[in-house]
Amino acid sequence: MQGLSLRCQASGQLDLAEFHVLGVVDVRNGLAVRARGGRRDEYAPIDRVAGEVIPLGDAVALARTYVERLEVSGLYVADLDAIEGRAPHDAVTRMIASIGAPLWLDAGIASVDDARRALDVGATRLIVGLETLPSFQVLESIGREAGADRVVFSLDLRDGQPITRAPELARQSPERLVARAADAGANTVIVLDLARVGAGRGLDLQLIARLKATLPSVRLFAGGGVRGIHDLEHLRSAGCDGALVASALLDGQLVLEPRPGT
């Protein structure tokens, strides 16, 4: 991202030399879909990005537009079918990886074998989400296999409450879960509240600030609720290193561009 700034459709400009914007590609049934509120059955295929028409649901075209036109610093691909226990869309992921941008992949990675598969299809960072994580021992094992710097823990929430299939983890606070992830070797964490995705509600900045204060050495990213440039300013002030963005990019509210003279 060095040498880039961010424009808002309404007003303002933000220097993002040290802040990373990842363009989100949610894939369901092989199509790029627009996420809203975590209600995955209602996600509809995407047909335009910042006013530019793309083939309906074409995940590769969406990713390429993010990279080549909107100049995101990386791509965050969520394979929703894999997350829900169905077959992963490896062919789509490989084509997105071939674009050449850093690829953060959330594909229901819940074992060392899952991690190996994700690396094989081109992921540069492996997202291990709370939603599918069996235990923090598994997270530690994945870090040993893939390298801790390639593993990202996603604190999956809905209205601030943990989303998990493990009853023991459901009883723990977000702060405790992030601390345990850090103890397991994760030095990068995403705070992702599905209820805020595409809902125009903004982010839970108080939670994000608490997490950063609790673990200042952890690189922190946020997703779900970015509405515009001011949300990114607030995230950076709260200590975040970057954000996952979909709706604001799709609607043309955020435009990445080179700064003059760079």
PyMOL commands that set and color helices and strands:
alter all, ss='L'
color gray80, all
select helices_A, chain A and resi 40-42+59-68+80-83+90-97+112-120+136-146+148-150+167-170+174-183+194-196+205-214+229-237+247-250
alter helices_A, ss='H'
color red, helices_A
select strands_A, chain A and resi 4-8+13-15+20-28+31-34+44-45+48-49+52-53+74-79+103-106+125-129+151-158+161-162+188-193+219-223+242-245+254-258
alter strands_A, ss='S'
color yellow, strands_A
deselect
rebuild
show_as cartoon
